[in-house]
Amino acid sequence: MRVLFTVFALNSHFYNTVPIAWALRAAGHEVCVAAQPDLVESIKRAGLTAVPVGNVLNLMGDADQSPNTGQPGGPRSGEPGYGSGYNIAETRPEKLTWEYVRDTLGTYCVFAEMSADQAALEDLVAFCARWQPDLLVWDAMTYTGPVAARAGGIPHARLLFGTDHWARMRALFHELRAEQPEQEQVDPVADWLNERLASLGHAPAPGAPFDEELVLGQRTIDPLPSWVRVPVEADPIPVRPVIYNGPSAVPAWVHERPERPRVCLTMGLSIPRADTDGFPVSDLLEAAVGLDVELIATVAPEVYASVAAGSVPDNVRLVDFVPLNELLPSCSAIIHHGGMGTMQNALRHGVPQLIVPGWLWDEAGNAESLVDQGAGLVLDPAEFSAERLRSSLTRLLEEPAFDDNAARLQKELLALPSPVDIVPELERLAAERGAARGTSSV
């Protein structure tokens, strides 16, 4: 069969798709990946066929620009909800009123518009008409996917990149909406996706019920540990996260046995900045002073020179990039921002984690869940200091329970089905849904 992936134009999102795309290729299926031009080179370097759609995303451009209009006053970075006042990861009951949940979903439709603008949508639909995919797998922030699938009658599955807050908030939305007067039961997500369909000449019939498959897919591929998942009905296909770190060369020192505990410091792929939530990387490096550790600090090439020009402690090795999948087997701990990709990497290798949570999606929740499992610690960015970080890292290295629990979570993760194991599920989805629309899918 032919399988089309479409993905948000960030490497962290794309890397999440690569093992499943290659599992399908290895099973003999044709695979293409559609994304905005920002991602084309990464797709090609992964050995996959790239299909450019739409315009350059420029996600981390001017922080005072709206991501979908380029006009002042849009979402700001550096805090949950990009400064909008709404956070899709919000869990406090007192905050989750009808108005808050409704407006949060409406706000995140604006964010999702970044990867579902009209140019990208029209290009994707045109490619589907030419290539005729049997299955479309879409990144859970890339809503061109379900709209194009609906327009073309294509079976489709959603691939999670992190905690399923879309489904959690959507379920809460329906629960609260039923309690509202009929005239106030607005649905910003349905309105937004119906507008996308209408722009293609696929407007729903007047009064037709909104189809939740446009929001949650016909199936959901879920590469998350069970203890991070939220209790929602999204018909999941659990899968083991197989780590892809992008094309890289492994330095010889990575496989040398460290003379003292090796600790990795990384702040992920999505935001290559010289600071993290207001404090500079130099403050993170200061935590290594006086500790009997070897700190491997990965700093993005864009900011490497500025960090290296400062004072770097003697026990710190500063690198612009090293694949975590190769580095972590030699590490005794990792310090990171709480992104799901980095967290999965550490879980895969049974490494205790110290998280200074970021703000993009589910980082704070990931940190809390890890602490509940006894495999890590969390340091609130608002209370950050080098001394606090040093104290937490010392605990992580000296208390055996963290190693024991990290090993337990590693074993649980490795027991999940591999990407190869879920290929029959995806074939079955394409066949059953394809048969329903009167086409052959395998």
C-alpha positions in Angstrom: 0.0 0.0 0.0 1.0 3.7 -0.2 1.4 5.5 3.1 1.6 9.3 3.4 2.9 10.9 6.6 2.3 14.6 7.2 4.1 16.2 10.1 4.7 19.5 11.9 7.8 21.2 10.6 10.1 20.6 13.6 12.7 17.9 13.8 11.5 16.8 17.2 8.1 16.0 15.6 9.6 14.4 12.5 12.0 12.2 14.3 9.1 10.7 16.1 7.7 9.5 12.8 10.8 8.0 11.3 10.9 4.5 12.9 7.3 3.9 12.0 7.8 5.1 8.4 10.8 2.8 8.1 8.9 -0.1 9.5 6.3 0.3 6.8 9.0 0.6 4.2 10.7 -2.6 5.5 7.3 -4.3 5.2 7.3 -3.5 1.5 5.0 -0.4 1.5 5.6 2.9 -0.4 6.1 5.8 2.0 6.2 9.6 1.5 6.5 12.4 4.0 4.7 15.7 3.4 5.8 18.8 5.3 6.5 22.5 4.9 9.8 23.3 3.2 11.6 23.8 6.6 11.7 20.0 7.0 12.5 18.8 3.5 16.3 18.3 4.1 15.7 16.4 7.4 13.3 14.1 5.6 15.8 13.4 2.8 18.6 12.8 5.3 16.4 10.2 7.0 16.3 8.3 3.6 12.6 9.1 3.1 10.8 10.8 0.2 9.9 14.4 0.9 6.9 16.2 -0.4 7.1 19.9 0.2 3.7 21.6 0.9 2.8 25.2 1.7 5.2 27.9 2.8 8.1 28.1 5.2 6.9 27.8 8.8 9.5 29.9 10.6 8.1 28.7 13.9 10.6 30.4 16.2 10.6 33.8 14.4 9.5 37.0 16.0 8.0 36.1 19.4 5.6 39.1 19.0 4.1 37.8 15.8 1.0 35.7 15.5 2.0 32.3 14.0 -0.8 32.2 11.5 -1.1 35.9 10.5 2.3 37.4 11.1 0.5 40.3 12.8 1.5 41.9 16.2 -0.3 40.6 19.2 -0.1 36.9 18.6 1.0 34.2 21.0 4.3 34.8 22.8 6.9 32.1 23.6 8.4 31.4 27.0 5.3 30.4 29.0 2.5 27.9 28.8 0.1 28.6 25.9 2.7 30.8 24.3 1.5 33.7 26.3 -2.1 33.4 25.3 -3.4 32.9 28.8 -4.7 29.4 27.8 -2.8 26.1 28.4 -4.0 22.9 26.9 -2.0 21.0 29.6 -4.0 22.7 32.4 -5.3 20.2 34.9 -6.4 22.3 37.9 -10.1 21.7 38.4 -10.8 25.3 39.4 -9.3 26.5 36.1 -11.2 24.1 33.9 -14.4 25.9 33.5 -16.6 25.7 30.4 -15.3 29.1 29.2 -11.7 28.2 29.8 -11.9 24.8 28.1 -13.8 26.2 25.1 -11.4 29.1 24.6 -8.3 26.9 25.1 -9.4 24.7 22.2 -10.1 27.7 20.1 -6.7 29.2 20.9 -4.9 26.0 20.1 -6.7 25.9 16.7 -4.9 29.1 16.0 -1.5 27.5 16.9 -2.4 24.4 14.8 -3.1 26.7 11.9 0.7 27.1 11.5 0.8 23.6 10.0 -2.7 23.8 8.4 -2.6 27.0 6.5 -4.4 27.2 3.2 -1.3 26.8 1.0 -0.2 23.6 2.8 -3.7 22.2 2.8 -4.2 22.7 -0.9 -0.8 21.3 -1.8 -1.4 18.3 0.4 -4.9 17.6 -1.1 -3.5 18.0 -4.6 -0.7 15.5 -3.9 -3.2 13.0 -2.5 -5.2 13.3 -5.6 -2.2 12.5 -7.7 -0.5 9.8 -5.5 -3.7 8.2 -4.1 -2.4 7.0 -0.7 -4.1 4.1 1.0 -3.3 5.5 4.5 -2.5 8.9 5.8 -0.6 9.1 9.2 -0.6 12.6 10.6 1.3 14.2 13.5 -1.1 15.2 16.2 -0.4 18.9 15.7 -0.8 18.8 11.9 -4.5 19.2 11.1 -3.9 19.4 7.3 -3.8 15.6 7.7 -7.3 14.7 8.7 -8.8 17.5 6.5 -7.0 16.1 3.5 -7.9 12.6 4.4 -11.6 13.5 4.7 -11.5 15.4 1.4 -9.9 12.4 -0.4 -11.7 9.6 1.5 -8.4 8.3 2.8 -8.1 6.1 5.9 -6.1 8.0 8.5 -4.3 7.6 11.9 -3.0 10.2 14.3 0.5 9.9 15.7 1.0 11.4 19.2 4.2 13.4 19.8 3.4 13.9 23.6 0.7 13.6 26.1 -2.7 13.5 24.5 -4.0 16.8 25.8 -6.1 17.4 22.6 -8.2 14.3 23.5 -8.3 15.0 27.2 -9.4 18.6 26.7 -11.9 17.5 24.0 -13.5 15.0 26.3 -13.8 17.6 29.0 -15.3 20.0 26.4 -18.1 17.6 25.5 -18.9 17.0 29.2 -19.1 20.7 30.0 -20.9 21.6 26.7 -23.8 19.3 27.6 -24.4 21.5 30.6 -24.7 24.7 28.7 -27.8 26.4 27.2 -28.2 25.3 23.6 -27.5 28.8 22.2 -24.1 28.8 24.0 -22.9 25.3 22.8 -20.4 26.6 20.3 -17.6 24.3 19.1 -14.5 26.3 18.0 -12.7 23.1 16.8 -15.6 21.9 14.7 -16.1 25.4 13.2 -12.4 25.6 12.4 -12.1 22.2 10.7 -15.4 22.7 8.9 -14.0 26.0 7.5 -10.9 24.1 6.3 -13.2 21.6 4.5 -15.4 24.3 3.1 -12.4 26.0 1.6 -11.9 22.8 -0.4 -15.5 22.5 -1.5 -16.2 19.9 1.1 -18.6 21.7 3.5 -20.7 19.4 5.6 -24.5 19.2 5.0 -26.5 21.7 7.1 -27.2 20.3 10.5 -24.9 17.3 10.0 -23.2 16.1 13.3 -19.5 17.0 13.6 -17.2 14.0 13.1 -14.7 13.5 15.9 -12.4 11.6 13.6 -11.3 14.9 12.3 -10.0 15.8 15.7 -8.7 12.4 17.0 -8.2 10.3 13.9 -9.7 6.9 13.1 -6.9 5.3 15.2 -4.3 6.9 17.5 -0.7 5.6 17.4 0.6 6.1 21.0 4.3 5.8 21.7 4.0 7.0 25.3 4.6 5.0 28.5 1.4 3.9 30.1 1.9 6.0 33.1 2.1 9.2 31.0 -1.1 8.5 29.1 -4.3 10.4 29.9 -7.5 8.3 30.3 -9.3 9.1 27.0 -11.2 7.1 24.4 -9.0 7.5 21.3 -8.7 3.8 20.2 -4.9 3.7 20.7 -2.3 1.6 19.0 0.5 1.4 21.6 4.0 1.3 20.2 7.5 1.3 21.7 9.4 4.5 20.9 12.4 3.5 18.8 14.9 6.3 19.0 16.0 8.2 15.9 18.4 11.1 16.6 19.0 12.2 13.0 22.1 11.8 10.9 25.2 12.0 13.0 28.7 10.8 13.6 29.6 9.3 17.1 32.8 10.8 18.6 35.2 8.2 19.9 35.0 9.5 23.5 31.4 8.5 23.7 32.2 4.8 24.0 35.2 5.3 26.3 34.4 4.3 29.9 34.1 7.5 31.9 36.4 7.8 34.9 33.6 9.4 37.0 29.8 9.6 36.7 28.9 11.0 33.4 25.9 13.4 33.3 24.2 14.6 30.1 22.7 18.1 29.9 20.4 18.9 27.0 17.5 21.2 26.4 16.1 19.5 23.3 15.7 20.2 19.6 12.8 22.6 19.4 14.3 25.8 20.9 18.0 26.2 20.1 18.6 29.2 22.5 21.4 30.3 24.8 18.9 30.5 27.7 16.1 28.4 29.0 13.0 30.1 30.5 15.0 33.1 31.6 18.2 31.7 33.0 21.3 31.2 30.9 23.0 27.9 30.1 26.0 29.2 32.0 24.0 28.9 35.2 23.3 25.3 34.3 27.0 24.6 33.8 27.8 26.2 37.1 26.0 23.4 38.8 28.9 21.1 37.8 31.4 23.1 39.7 32.6 21.1 42.8 30.9 17.9 41.7 32.8 14.7 40.9 31.1 14.3 37.6 31.8 14.6 33.9 29.1 16.9 32.5 28.4 16.5 28.8 26.5 19.7 27.8 24.9 19.7 24.3 24.3 23.2 23.0 22.8 23.9 19.6 25.2 25.1 16.9 23.4 28.4 16.7 24.5 29.4 20.2 27.6 27.2 20.7 30.1 30.0 20.1 28.5 32.4 22.6 28.3 29.8 25.3 31.9 28.5 24.7 33.2 32.0 24.8 32.2 32.2 28.5 33.6 30.4 31.5 33.2 26.7 31.1 34.1 24.5 34.2 36.9 22.1 33.8 34.7 19.0 34.3 32.3 20.1 31.5 32.6 18.9 27.9 30.7 21.3 25.7 29.5 19.8 22.4 27.1 21.2 19.7 25.5 17.8 19.2 25.9 14.2 20.1 23.2 11.5 19.5 21.6 10.8 22.9 20.9 7.2 21.9 24.7 6.6 21.7 25.6 8.9 24.7 23.1 7.8 27.3 24.3 4.2 27.8 27.4 5.7 29.4 25.5 8.2 31.6 24.5 8.0 35.2 21.9 10.8 34.9 20.5 13.3 32.5 19.3 16.9 33.0 16.8 18.1 30.5 13.7 20.2 29.8 11.0 17.5 29.9 10.3 17.1 26.2 8.9 13.7 25.4 11.6 12.7 22.9 14.4 13.3 25.4 12.4 11.6 28.1 11.8 8.5 25.9 15.5 8.4 25.1 16.4 8.4 28.8 13.7 5.8 29.6 15.0 3.6 26.8 18.4 3.4 28.5 17.2 3.3 32.1 18.8 6.7 33.1 17.5 8.7 36.1 16.4 12.1 35.0 16.5 15.7 36.5 13.9 17.8 34.7 13.8 21.6 34.6 10.5 21.8 32.7 10.0 23.8 29.5 6.7 25.3 28.4 5.9 24.0 24.9 3.4 21.2 25.6 3.6 18.6 28.4 7.0 19.1 30.0 5.7 19.9 33.5 3.3 17.0 33.5 6.1 14.7 32.2 8.3 15.7 35.1 5.5 15.2 37.7 4.7 11.7 36.2 8.4 10.7 36.3 8.7 11.9 40.0 5.6 9.8 40.8 7.4 6.8 39.3 10.5 7.4 41.5 12.8 7.7 38.5 13.7 11.3 38.6 13.4 14.8 40.2 12.0 18.1 39.0 13.3 21.6 39.6 10.8 24.4 39.1 12.4 27.0 36.7 10.9 29.8 38.9 13.0 28.5 41.8 16.1 27.7 39.7 19.6 28.2 41.0 22.9 26.4 40.4 22.9 25.3 44.1 19.4 23.8 43.8 20.4 22.0 40.7 23.6 20.7 42.3 21.7 19.4 45.3 19.1 17.6 43.2 21.8 16.1 40.9 23.7 14.8 44.0 20.5 13.1 45.2 19.9 11.5 41.8 23.5 10.1 41.7 23.7 8.9 45.3 20.3 7.4 46.0 20.0 3.8 44.5 16.2 4.0 44.3 16.4 6.3 41.3 18.5 3.7 39.3 16.2 0.9 40.4 13.0 2.7 39.2 14.6 3.8 36.0 15.5 0.2 35.2 11.9 -0.9 36.0 10.6 1.8 33.6 13.1 0.7 30.9 11.8 -2.9 31.1 8.2 -1.7 30.8 9.0 0.4 27.8 10.8 -2.4 26.0 7.8 -4.7 26.5 5.7 -2.5 24.2 5.1 -3.5 20.6 7.8 -2.3 18.2 7.0 -0.3 15.1 7.3 -3.5 13.1 4.7 -5.1 15.3 2.1 -2.5 14.6 2.4 -2.6 10.8 -0.4 -5.2 10.6 -2.7 -2.9 12.6 -2.1 -0.1 10.1 -2.6 -2.5 7.2 -5.9 -3.5 8.7 -7.0 0.1 9.2 -6.3 0.9 5.6 -8.0 -2.3 4.4 -11.1 -1.9 6.5 -11.6 1.8 6.0 -10.6 1.5 2.3 -13.1 -1.2 1.8 -15.7 1.0 3.3 -15.0 3.7 0.7 -14.9 1.1 -2.1 -11.2 1.0 -2.9 -8.4 -1.5 -2.5 -5.9 -0.5 0.2 -3.2 -3.2 0.3 
